[in-house]
Amino acid sequence: MKYIGYLGSSLAFLCSVPQVMLAIKNGNAEGLSQVMLVMWFSAMVLLCFYVSKTSKDKILMAQYSITSVQVAILLYFSYFPSSI
């Protein structure tokens, strides 16, 4: 069961990579809802807190932390698009 959790967490982590790369390339996060991004970021922060207080699973903590950074990048480009 543990590995199913790792697989799901890894896929969730990887699905944001293309969007982050596109936002960096274009200088904006056009088409993404700011409400969704705020909720996604909040979920990642809460999951980091939960893992740190319960299982202390380093793999999940790393994945949630990196995804939090990815979502923060999307939030940045959502609120502060560059004029390319």
N, C-alpha and C positions, 0 to 999 in steps of 0.2 A: 504493500500500500504506500509505503514511503516513496518509492520510485515513481508511482503514479502522480503523487503530489509534486515531485521534482519536475516531471515531464510537463504537467499542466502549468506550473510556475514558469518553467523555461519558455514555453510557447507564449504565455502572456507577456513575458519579458521581450521576446523576439518580435512580436507583432508590432511593437511601437518603433522599432529601429528604422524601417523604411519611412515612416512619417516624420521622424526626427531628422533624418537625412534630407528629406524634401523641404522641411521647414528651414533648415540651415541653408540649403542651396538657394531657395527662393526668398529667404529673409522674412517669411511670414508663415502663419499657421492658418491661412485662409480656409474656410470651410469647416473648421473644427469649432464646436460649441465651447465657449468659455466656461459655461456651467458644467459641462461634461468634464473638462480638463480640471477644474477645481475639485469636483467630486472624485475624479481618478487620483489626483494628487493626495487628497485627504485620505482616501482608502489606502494608498501605499504607505503613508505616514502611520496610520493606525495599525496596519499590518506589521510594520517594522516594530512598533511599540509592543504589540501583542507577542511577536516572536521573541523579542528581547526579554519579556517577562515570563514566558512559558517555556518553550522548548530550547531556546538559544541555538537554534539550527543555523549554522553559519552559511550554508548554501542558500536557504530561503532569505536570510537577512541580507546577503549580498545581492540577490536578485531583486528584492523589494527596494533596496537602497538605490541600485542602479536605475531601476524603473522610475523611482521618485525623481532622480536627476533628469531622466529623459522627459518626463512629464513637465518638470520645471522649465526645461528648454522650450517645450511646446507652449507653455503658459507665457513665457517671456515673449516669444514671437507672436503670440496671440494678442497680447496687450501692447507690445512695442514693435510693430512691423517696420522693417527697414524699407527705404525707398530705393529699391534697385531698379 
